[in-house]
Amino acid sequence: MQCVRVLRGLSPLCRAQLSAWTGTRTGTRTQSQAAGTRLDLSGIYPPIATPFTAEEEVDYPRLEENLQKYAQIPFRGLVVQGSNGEYPYLTEQERVEVVRTVRRSLPDHKLLMAGSGCESTRATVQLTEKMAAAGADVALVVTPCFYKGKMDSRALIQHFTKVADRSPVPVVLYSVPANTGLDLPLDAVVTLSQHPNIHGLKDSGGDISRIGLIVHKTKSQDFQVLAGSAGFLMAAYCVGAVGGVCALANVLGREVCELERLCVSGRWQEARVLQQRLIEPNAAVTRKLGVPALKQAMEWFGFHGGACRSPLQPLSQEETLTLRKDFSNNGWL
């Protein structure tokens, strides 16, 4: 009965993908799966922020206003409940409801990639099923990290395999060492790339040689790598990445999509100029000043950012001036 409820909640795009791989779990490998059919992940995704009210409740009306503006930008889709969505500070019910809200506003042809990672495998499986029922097309699953000293390749391969076996939607691995203190090992990625329901990796580490090596070692699996930041998007495209999940796209969405277009069309000289102008503002809203800076920049560019949920604090006056300088010095403000 639970499976029926999950299936009814799936988006049309997701239902089509489901039929391509469920045969493996029943022992009847489908023709499309045998041919290695994968969901095309190529393109740009902003990992959208979660707006809050003054009382720190999720502000759904402002979220929907942001979604209406993002609909005018040529994104491949949206990442919901990623690191920039402050997912560690939301309850499970809130995480699912945010995904459900986004699905109602998002056109069917755009992918909804939902963060469903938890610390335990059991909890991750359960949340992934709920995200699929809420309308997610793809599950973005971060590495569990609380016991990072024990999260070796064996543990992580088992974790992601069990999640992918049970997930009603394709899974994308998520490696974000700046937040987790854990880089998903290369050998684990190569092994997991062979799973028919694991379609790609979002790599936020910024090691271009690693990204290139992952692309090289998984090319026979049609495995797709997404750059986890706009700061190294062009370099990632050079070594075979197919797109990016970029925090800066919440603010400079059209510009990040333009960088994608230039890279895909081989206009590297123009791409280099644009990439260089995005490096400083990208660093400011990610590793330097984080989510509070991203939300502040969103306000400057006509989106609802607002305050973060405690214990994240707003920027100081000095930090705000630094943020503004990083944008203005590159011609964005």
ChimeraX attribute file (.defattr): number of C-alpha atoms within 10 A of each C-alpha:
attribute: neighborCount
match mode: 1-to-1
recipient: residues
	/A:1	6
	/A:2	8
	/A:3	10
	/A:4	9
	/A:5	12
	/A:6	17
	/A:7	19
	/A:8	14
	/A:9	18
	/A:10	22
	/A:11	23
	/A:12	14
	/A:13	17
	/A:14	23
	/A:15	16
	/A:16	12
	/A:17	22
	/A:18	19
	/A:19	13
	/A:20	21
	/A:21	25
	/A:22	21
	/A:23	14
	/A:24	15
	/A:25	10
	/A:26	8
	/A:27	8
	/A:28	10
	/A:29	14
	/A:30	15
	/A:31	12
	/A:32	13
	/A:33	18
	/A:34	12
	/A:35	8
	/A:36	17
	/A:37	16
	/A:38	21
	/A:39	21
	/A:40	14
	/A:41	22
	/A:42	16
	/A:43	19
	/A:44	30
	/A:45	31
	/A:46	26
	/A:47	26
	/A:48	27
	/A:49	27
	/A:50	29
	/A:51	26
	/A:52	19
	/A:53	14
	/A:54	12
	/A:55	8
	/A:56	12
	/A:57	13
	/A:58	19
	/A:59	17
	/A:60	17
	/A:61	11
	/A:62	18
	/A:63	21
	/A:64	18
	/A:65	13
	/A:66	21
	/A:67	18
	/A:68	13
	/A:69	11
	/A:70	22
	/A:71	15
	/A:72	10
	/A:73	15
	/A:74	16
	/A:75	19
	/A:76	20
	/A:77	26
	/A:78	25
	/A:79	29
	/A:80	31
	/A:81	26
	/A:82	26
	/A:83	18
	/A:84	24
	/A:85	22
	/A:86	19
	/A:87	19
	/A:88	14
	/A:89	14
	/A:90	17
	/A:91	10
	/A:92	14
	/A:93	10
	/A:94	15
	/A:95	25
	/A:96	25
	/A:97	17
	/A:98	22
	/A:99	24
	/A:100	20
	/A:101	17
	/A:102	21
	/A:103	22
	/A:104	12
	/A:105	13
	/A:106	19
	/A:107	13
	/A:108	16
	/A:109	11
	/A:110	17
	/A:111	24
	/A:112	27
	/A:113	29
	/A:114	29
	/A:115	30
	/A:116	29
	/A:117	27
	/A:118	20
	/A:119	14
	/A:120	12
	/A:121	18
	/A:122	13
	/A:123	14
	/A:124	24
	/A:125	24
	/A:126	16
	/A:127	23
	/A:128	30
	/A:129	24
	/A:130	25
	/A:131	30
	/A:132	30
	/A:133	25
	/A:134	24
	/A:135	31
	/A:136	33
	/A:137	30
	/A:138	28
	/A:139	30
	/A:140	26
	/A:141	26
	/A:142	24
	/A:143	24
	/A:144	23
	/A:145	18
	/A:146	13
	/A:147	8
	/A:148	13
	/A:149	9
	/A:150	11
	/A:151	19
	/A:152	14
	/A:153	16
	/A:154	11
	/A:155	13
	/A:156	20
	/A:157	20
	/A:158	14
	/A:159	20
	/A:160	27
	/A:161	19
	/A:162	15
	/A:163	26
	/A:164	25
	/A:165	19
	/A:166	17
	/A:167	25
	/A:168	31
	/A:169	31
	/A:170	25
	/A:171	29
	/A:172	28
	/A:173	25
	/A:174	24
	/A:175	24
	/A:176	20
	/A:177	16
	/A:178	12
	/A:179	12
	/A:180	14
	/A:181	14
	/A:182	19
	/A:183	19
	/A:184	24
	/A:185	14
	/A:186	15
	/A:187	14
	/A:188	17
	/A:189	23
	/A:190	20
	/A:191	14
	/A:192	24
	/A:193	25
	/A:194	16
	/A:195	16
	/A:196	22
	/A:197	28
	/A:198	27
	/A:199	25
	/A:200	28
	/A:201	28
	/A:202	24
	/A:203	26
	/A:204	23
	/A:205	20
	/A:206	19
	/A:207	13
	/A:208	19
	/A:209	12
	/A:210	15
	/A:211	25
	/A:212	18
	/A:213	15
	/A:214	23
	/A:215	23
	/A:216	14
	/A:217	16
	/A:218	19
	/A:219	14
	/A:220	11
	/A:221	18
	/A:222	17
	/A:223	30
	/A:224	25
	/A:225	28
	/A:226	29
	/A:227	28
	/A:228	25
	/A:229	25
	/A:230	29
	/A:231	23
	/A:232	22
	/A:233	29
	/A:234	24
	/A:235	21
	/A:236	28
	/A:237	21
	/A:238	15
	/A:239	18
	/A:240	18
	/A:241	26
	/A:242	23
	/A:243	28
	/A:244	32
	/A:245	25
	/A:246	29
	/A:247	31
	/A:248	28
	/A:249	25
	/A:250	25
	/A:251	27
	/A:252	21
	/A:253	21
	/A:254	17
	/A:255	16
	/A:256	27
	/A:257	21
	/A:258	16
	/A:259	25
	/A:260	24
	/A:261	15
	/A:262	18
	/A:263	22
	/A:264	17
	/A:265	10
	/A:266	12
	/A:267	12
	/A:268	16
	/A:269	11
	/A:270	12
	/A:271	20
	/A:272	16
	/A:273	11
	/A:274	18
	/A:275	22
	/A:276	13
	/A:277	17
	/A:278	25
	/A:279	19
	/A:280	18
	/A:281	27
	/A:282	25
	/A:283	19
	/A:284	23
	/A:285	23
	/A:286	21
	/A:287	11
	/A:288	14
	/A:289	16
	/A:290	17
	/A:291	26
	/A:292	24
	/A:293	25
	/A:294	24
	/A:295	25
	/A:296	23
	/A:297	26
	/A:298	21
	/A:299	14
	/A:300	13
	/A:301	14
	/A:302	11
	/A:303	21
	/A:304	22
	/A:305	27
	/A:306	22
	/A:307	21
	/A:308	24
	/A:309	21
	/A:310	9
	/A:311	7
	/A:312	13
	/A:313	11
	/A:314	18
	/A:315	18
	/A:316	10
	/A:317	9
	/A:318	9
	/A:319	16
	/A:320	17
	/A:321	11
	/A:322	15
	/A:323	23
	/A:324	19
	/A:325	17
	/A:326	22
	/A:327	19
	/A:328	12
	/A:329	12
	/A:330	15
	/A:331	10
	/A:332	14
	/A:333	11
